[in-house]
Amino acid sequence: MSALYPLKFKTIYKDKIWGGHKINTYLHKDFGDLPNCGETWEISGVKSDVSVVDNGELEGRSLADLLEQYKDELVGKKVYEHFGNIFPLLVKFIDANEDLSIQVHPDDKLAKERHNSFGKTEMWYVIEADPGSTLIAGFNKELTQQEYLDTFNSGRLTDVLNKEDVKAGDVFFLPAGRVHTIGKGLLIAEIQQTSDITYRIYDFDRVDDKGNKRELHVEEALAAIDYKHYPEYKTKYTPEKDKTVHLVTCPYFTTNLLDFDKGVSKDYSNLDSFVIHVCVEGTYTLKYNNQSYSVKMGECILLPKVVDHVELETTGGFKILESYIE
């Protein structure tokens, strides 16, 4: 009999030059003495920042320890065979008080060659957006590498980037190789591969509190960038109440949106995977094995593979991003 149960983790807070205060004022998460908070890492297997359990009998244990002990009971047989003792997803909340740097992430092949790491494909769900907020995803026209470099060197990079107007509820899927940045005024939930490799292309000539500019990775980015143009960069979906609405499927994760005003029973027994819930609005109580787990906006809960049937109860409604690996 497995000792696993729905797991909550201690939030890891990250001070960033572009961060703000919405992590506290909107998500009601206390980042203490940090001057601001640009990111929180909610569920992480990244070696430098491995999540630690915050509830129940396993409190204080790291996610890496649990994976080593429980293996496929935690993540599923196929997932464990593929990823071994590395938890494959990283879940964050991001508060952009200023524009983030324009950046790109390598794919699995390039990341393996250069960094012995996984690549970084990710998705964004916009929780809250100030009026007029924008973000960048991809290019607004097809480019060759040389055309890109010529544009970059002439200081006109922003002319060829695809800018999107953004509102709460928008979804963007960002495969590795897509140039992107989160714009000022956005609060975002991010689900991504376990990787912390970012090639920073342009940082608006910003300096830190010591007057130093951040390192750029212009050369490294060249081989990572996808120079193609795509007709759509924003993920299209039709919101529906009290239904599971599909958002994104890729080899690294599948994510659905659950927007419920009433309770729902979820049967995950056909999935050979863990499931992550990211609560982006409202509150609910998750019931499993005669135990109750309260979850509110700004919190995440990890359902191990063996937790295959749960009840979600709510009085005021909730929105959850539900992610797993197919």
C-alpha positions in Angstrom: 0.0 0.0 0.0 1.5 3.3 -1.1 2.1 6.1 1.5 1.6 8.7 -1.2 -1.2 11.3 -1.1 -1.9 14.7 -2.7 1.2 16.8 -2.1 1.6 20.5 -1.5 5.1 22.1 -1.6 6.8 25.1 0.0 6.9 28.1 -2.4 10.4 29.1 -3.6 10.5 32.9 -4.1 12.7 34.6 -6.7 13.8 38.2 -6.6 14.1 39.6 -10.2 15.1 43.0 -11.6 11.7 43.2 -13.4 9.6 41.8 -10.6 6.8 43.5 -8.7 4.3 42.9 -5.9 1.3 41.0 -7.5 2.6 37.7 -6.0 1.6 39.3 -2.7 -1.2 41.7 -3.5 -3.0 39.4 -6.1 -2.0 35.9 -5.2 -1.7 36.6 -1.4 1.7 34.9 -1.1 4.1 36.5 1.3 7.6 36.9 -0.1 9.0 38.4 3.1 12.0 40.7 2.9 12.6 40.5 -0.8 12.4 43.9 -2.5 10.1 42.4 -5.1 9.2 39.0 -6.4 9.4 38.2 -10.1 8.8 34.5 -9.9 7.6 31.8 -7.5 8.6 28.2 -8.2 5.8 26.1 -7.0 6.8 22.6 -8.1 10.4 22.1 -9.1 12.9 19.3 -9.7 15.6 21.7 -10.9 18.7 20.7 -8.9 19.5 24.1 -7.5 15.9 24.5 -6.3 14.2 21.2 -5.5 10.7 21.5 -4.0 10.1 20.4 -0.4 6.8 18.9 0.8 4.7 21.2 2.9 1.8 18.9 4.1 1.1 15.6 5.7 3.5 12.7 6.8 6.0 13.5 4.1 6.4 17.1 5.1 10.1 18.2 4.9 11.0 15.6 2.3 12.3 16.8 -1.1 10.6 16.0 -4.4 13.9 14.3 -5.5 13.9 12.0 -2.4 10.3 11.0 -3.1 11.0 10.3 -6.7 14.0 8.1 -5.7 11.8 6.2 -3.2 8.5 5.9 -5.0 9.5 6.0 -8.6 6.6 5.1 -10.9 4.1 5.2 -8.0 4.8 8.9 -8.0 5.1 9.8 -11.7 3.8 6.8 -13.7 5.7 4.0 -15.3 6.3 5.5 -18.7 7.3 8.9 -17.2 9.8 7.2 -14.8 11.3 5.1 -17.6 11.8 8.3 -19.7 12.9 10.8 -17.0 14.3 8.7 -14.2 14.9 10.6 -11.0 14.3 14.0 -12.5 10.8 15.4 -12.0 9.9 16.5 -15.6 7.9 19.7 -15.1 8.5 23.1 -13.4 5.5 25.2 -12.4 5.9 28.9 -11.8 3.9 32.1 -11.2 5.5 35.1 -12.9 4.8 38.8 -12.1 6.2 41.2 -14.7 6.3 44.7 -13.3 8.6 45.6 -16.2 9.2 43.8 -19.6 11.3 40.7 -19.2 14.3 40.3 -21.5 13.8 39.1 -25.0 14.9 35.5 -24.9 14.8 32.0 -26.3 15.3 28.5 -24.9 17.1 25.6 -26.6 15.4 22.3 -27.5 16.3 18.9 -26.0 19.0 18.2 -28.6 20.9 21.5 -28.2 20.4 21.6 -24.4 21.8 18.1 -24.1 24.8 18.9 -26.3 25.6 22.2 -24.6 24.4 21.8 -21.0 23.6 18.1 -20.4 20.0 19.3 -19.7 16.5 19.1 -21.0 15.3 21.8 -23.4 12.6 24.2 -22.4 9.2 24.1 -24.0 6.6 26.0 -22.0 3.2 27.5 -21.9 1.6 30.6 -20.3 -1.8 31.2 -18.8 -2.5 34.8 -18.2 -4.1 35.2 -14.7 -4.3 39.0 -14.6 -3.3 41.7 -17.1 -3.1 45.5 -16.7 -4.9 47.4 -19.4 -2.8 47.7 -22.5 -0.5 44.8 -21.6 1.3 43.0 -24.4 3.8 40.2 -24.8 6.1 38.9 -27.6 5.9 35.5 -29.1 7.7 34.6 -32.3 8.4 36.7 -35.4 6.0 38.8 -37.5 7.7 37.5 -40.7 9.9 34.7 -41.9 13.6 35.3 -41.5 16.9 33.6 -42.3 19.5 33.5 -39.6 21.5 36.2 -41.5 18.5 38.5 -41.9 17.8 38.1 -38.1 21.4 38.9 -37.3 21.5 41.9 -39.6 18.3 43.2 -38.0 19.7 42.6 -34.5 23.0 44.3 -35.3 21.2 47.4 -36.7 19.3 47.8 -33.4 15.9 47.0 -35.0 15.2 43.6 -33.4 11.8 44.7 -32.0 10.6 45.6 -35.6 10.5 41.9 -36.5 9.0 40.5 -33.3 5.3 39.5 -33.1 3.6 41.6 -30.4 0.3 40.4 -29.0 -2.3 42.3 -27.0 -3.1 40.3 -23.8 -6.0 39.8 -21.4 -6.8 37.5 -18.5 -7.5 33.9 -19.7 -5.2 34.1 -22.7 -3.0 31.1 -23.4 0.3 31.0 -25.2 2.3 27.8 -26.1 6.0 28.4 -26.6 7.9 25.5 -28.1 11.7 25.6 -27.6 13.2 27.9 -30.2 10.4 30.6 -30.1 11.7 34.0 -29.3 9.5 35.6 -26.6 9.1 37.9 -23.7 6.4 38.6 -21.0 5.4 42.3 -21.1 4.9 44.7 -18.2 1.7 44.3 -16.2 1.2 40.6 -16.7 0.7 37.9 -14.0 1.2 34.5 -15.5 1.1 30.8 -14.6 3.9 29.0 -16.4 4.2 25.2 -17.0 7.4 24.1 -18.6 10.0 21.4 -19.0 12.4 21.0 -16.1 15.1 23.3 -17.3 16.6 26.7 -16.2 18.4 27.5 -19.5 17.6 30.9 -21.0 19.5 32.6 -23.8 19.0 36.4 -23.2 19.0 38.2 -26.5 18.2 41.7 -25.6 17.5 43.4 -22.2 16.6 47.0 -23.1 20.0 48.2 -21.8 18.9 47.7 -18.2 21.3 47.9 -15.3 21.0 46.3 -11.8 21.4 48.2 -8.6 25.2 48.1 -9.0 25.0 49.7 -12.5 25.8 46.4 -14.3 24.0 45.2 -17.4 22.9 41.5 -17.4 24.8 39.1 -19.5 23.5 38.5 -23.1 23.7 35.3 -25.0 23.5 36.6 -28.6 25.8 34.0 -30.2 24.4 31.0 -28.2 20.9 32.0 -29.2 21.5 31.8 -33.0 21.4 28.0 -33.2 18.4 27.8 -30.8 16.1 30.2 -32.6 13.2 29.1 -34.8 13.2 31.7 -37.6 9.9 30.6 -39.1 6.7 32.7 -39.1 3.5 31.2 -37.9 -0.1 32.4 -38.6 -1.2 32.1 -34.9 0.8 32.5 -31.8 -2.1 32.7 -29.3 -3.7 29.4 -28.4 -7.4 29.3 -29.4 -9.8 27.7 -27.1 -13.5 28.1 -26.2 -14.1 28.7 -22.5 -16.9 26.4 -21.1 -18.3 26.3 -17.6 -18.2 23.0 -15.7 -16.3 21.1 -18.4 -12.7 20.1 -18.9 -11.4 22.3 -21.7 -8.3 21.2 -23.6 -5.6 23.9 -24.0 -2.3 22.4 -25.0 -0.8 19.0 -25.9 2.9 18.4 -26.6 5.3 15.6 -25.9 6.2 17.3 -22.6 2.8 18.0 -21.1 -0.9 18.2 -21.7 -2.8 21.0 -20.0 -6.5 21.5 -19.6 -8.6 24.3 -18.0 -11.2 23.4 -15.4 -13.6 26.3 -14.9 -16.2 25.0 -12.4 -18.9 26.6 -10.4 -19.9 23.2 -8.8 -18.0 20.1 -7.7 -16.6 17.5 -10.0 -15.3 14.0 -9.7 -12.0 13.3 -11.6 -10.9 9.8 -12.5 -7.3 9.7 -13.6 -6.9 5.9 -13.5 -6.4 5.7 -17.3 -3.4 8.1 -17.1 0.1 6.7 -16.7 1.2 10.0 -15.1 1.1 12.2 -12.1 -1.3 15.2 -12.3 -0.7 18.8 -11.3 -3.4 21.2 -10.4 -2.5 24.9 -10.5 -5.3 27.0 -9.0 -5.6 30.3 -10.9 -8.9 31.5 -9.5 -11.2 30.7 -6.6 -10.9 27.9 -4.0 -11.8 24.2 -3.7 -11.4 21.2 -1.5 -9.8 18.1 -2.9 -11.0 14.9 -1.3 -9.0 11.7 -1.5 -9.0 8.6 0.7 -11.2 10.3 3.4 -8.8 13.2 3.6 -9.5 16.8 2.6 -7.0 19.2 1.1 -7.9 22.9 0.7 -6.5 24.7 -2.4 -6.8 28.4 -3.2 -5.7 30.7 -5.9 -2.0 30.8 -6.1 -1.5 27.3 -4.8 -0.6 24.0 -6.6 -1.1 20.4 -5.6 0.6 17.3 -7.1 -1.4 14.2 -7.4 0.9 11.1 -7.6 0.1 8.4 -10.1 -1.4 6.3 -7.4 -3.9 9.1 -6.5 -6.2 8.2 -9.4 -9.6 9.3 -8.2 -10.4 12.6 -6.5 -13.4 14.7 -5.7 -13.3 18.5 -6.1 -15.8 20.4 -4.0 -16.4 24.2 -4.1 -18.8 26.8 -2.9 -17.6 29.8 -4.9 -16.1 28.2 -8.0 -12.6 27.7 -9.2 -10.3 27.7 -12.3 -7.6 25.1 -12.4 -4.9 24.3 -14.9 -4.7 20.5 -14.9 -1.4 19.1 -16.3 0.0 15.7 -16.9 2.2 13.8 -19.4 0.5 11.6 -22.0 
